[in-house]
Amino acid sequence: MRDTVQGRDLPTATVRTRVPVPLRFGDGYAVDAELVTFHGLTDGREHLAVVLGTPAAGTVPLVRLHSECLTGDVFGSARCDCGPQLREAVERIAERGGVLLYLRQEGRGIGLYNKLDAYALQDEGLDTYAANAALGLPEDARDYAPAAQMLEALGIGALDLLSNNPDKAAQLRGLGLDVQSRVPTGVFATEHNVPYLRAKVLQTQHTLPLPELPGQQRWSSTA
């Protein structure tokens, strides 16, 4: 596979290990998954594929690229929507059949410590992207070439992408994947993360309709 975005050849990644793991969430939701590790990813990081369900015949898998967020995924931070998005994605992908790629790209690729430095600047009034810039860091340093390698190793060439972020779809298409449609996630707004969500809409054109009133809004599979 060739990366036509940045003009570099991508080596072929291979599956290292497949392990069945039952997943259990704090709200009681449970599902059986298969966790997949890889050899040969370009950035050398330990990215993980979470295979959930089986797509119906004649349909493409539902795929989410989920960037690691220790504060949101593990500690339940209300400053972002990452934890609720992860929980939503697992259930929606399990129902449809597909894969969640858990990518080790903390803080949109800048790392945990830098992310917390950026949080401190956000508390002084900067938005999430301006805070990164003030630290001399990219607004978004994520490269989805390893995700393309992982999908290729899993035999996935065509997919529907569960994401509000147009850059994810653009990068995957540039890397040779057939992203047939982009499926929006739910909106998980709280009084703490509305400025963060608004910045994503205004700065990077996320397709994210924000509610007028903050407060936790759970996703609905029928919405």
Residue pairs with C-beta under 8 A, 6 or more apart in sequence:
1 10
1 12
1 148
1 149
1 152
1 175
1 176
2 8
2 9
2 10
2 176
3 9
3 10
3 145
3 148
3 174
3 175
4 174
4 175
4 176
5 171
5 174
5 175
6 143
6 145
10 42
10 145
10 148
10 149
10 175
11 40
11 42
11 149
12 40
12 149
12 152
12 153
13 38
13 39
13 40
13 41
13 146
13 149
13 150
13 152
13 153
14 38
14 39
14 40
14 153
15 36
15 37
15 38
15 39
15 153
15 154
16 36
16 37
16 38
16 39
17 36
17 37
18 34
18 35
18 36
19 34
19 35
19 36
20 32
20 33
20 34
20 35
21 32
21 33
21 34
21 35
22 30
22 31
22 32
22 33
23 30
23 31
23 32
23 33
23 50
23 90
24 30
25 87
25 90
27 87
29 87
29 90
29 91
31 52
31 90
31 91
31 94
33 50
33 51
33 52
33 90
33 94
34 50
34 51
35 48
35 49
35 50
35 51
36 48
36 49
36 50
36 51
36 150
36 154
37 46
37 48
37 49
38 47
38 49
38 149
38 150
38 153
40 149
41 47
41 146
41 149
41 150
42 145
42 146
42 149
43 143
43 145
43 146
45 103
45 104
45 146
46 104
47 101
47 102
47 103
47 104
47 146
47 147
47 150
48 101
48 102
49 99
49 100
49 101
49 102
49 150
49 154
50 90
50 93
50 99
50 100
50 101
50 102
51 98
51 99
51 154
52 90
52 93
52 94
52 97
52 98
52 99
52 100
53 93
53 94
53 95
53 96
53 97
53 98
54 97
55 61
55 62
55 96
55 97
55 98
56 97
59 96
59 97
60 158
60 159
60 160
60 180
61 93
61 96
61 97
61 98
61 99
61 156
61 159
61 160
62 92
62 93
62 96
62 97
62 98
62 159
62 160
62 162
62 183
63 93
63 98
63 99
63 100
63 101
63 151
63 156
63 159
63 160
63 161
63 162
64 89
64 93
64 98
64 99
64 100
64 101
64 161
64 162
64 163
65 101
65 103
65 144
65 147
65 161
65 163
65 168
65 172
66 82
66 85
66 86
66 89
66 100
66 101
66 102
66 103
67 82
67 103
67 105
67 106
67 108
67 109
67 142
68 102
68 103
68 104
68 105
68 106
69 77
69 80
69 82
69 83
69 86
69 106
69 107
70 106
70 112
71 77
71 79
71 80
71 82
71 115
72 79
72 80
72 81
72 82
72 83
72 86
73 82
73 83
73 86
76 83
77 83
78 190
78 191
78 192
78 193
79 119
79 192
79 193
79 196
80 193
80 196
81 187
81 188
81 189
81 193
81 196
81 197
84 186
84 188
84 216
84 218
84 219
85 185
85 186
85 188
86 100
88 185
88 186
88 188
88 219
89 100
89 162
89 185
90 100
91 221
92 162
92 221
93 99
93 100
93 162
95 221
98 159
98 160
99 151
99 154
99 156
101 147
101 150
101 151
103 142
103 144
103 146
103 147
105 141
105 142
106 112
106 115
107 114
107 115
107 118
108 132
108 138
108 139
108 140
108 141
108 142
109 138
109 140
109 141
109 142
109 143
110 118
110 132
110 135
110 137
110 138
110 141
114 132
114 135
114 137
117 135
118 128
118 131
118 132
118 135
118 137
119 131
121 130
121 131
121 134
121 135
122 128
122 131
122 195
122 196
126 134
127 195
127 196
127 198
127 199
127 203
128 196
128 199
128 200
129 139
129 140
129 199
129 203
129 204
132 138
132 139
132 140
133 139
139 203
139 204
140 167
140 204
143 171
144 168
144 171
144 172
144 175
145 171
145 175
147 172
148 171
148 172
148 175
148 176
148 177
151 157
151 159
151 172
151 177
156 177
157 176
157 177
157 178
158 177
158 178
158 180
159 177
159 178
159 179
159 180
160 179
160 180
160 181
160 182
160 183
161 168
161 169
161 172
161 179
161 181
161 182
161 183
162 183
162 185
163 169
163 182
163 183
163 184
163 185
164 184
164 185
164 200
164 206
164 207
164 208
165 200
165 204
165 206
166 182
166 204
166 205
166 206
166 207
167 204
169 179
169 182
172 179
173 179
182 207
184 207
184 208
185 219
186 217
186 218
186 219
186 220
186 223
187 197
187 208
187 209
187 210
187 211
187 217
187 219
188 216
188 217
188 218
188 219
189 197
189 210
189 211
189 214
189 215
189 216
189 217
190 214
190 215
190 216
191 214
191 215
194 210
194 214
197 206
197 208
197 210
198 210
200 206
200 208
201 208
201 210
211 217
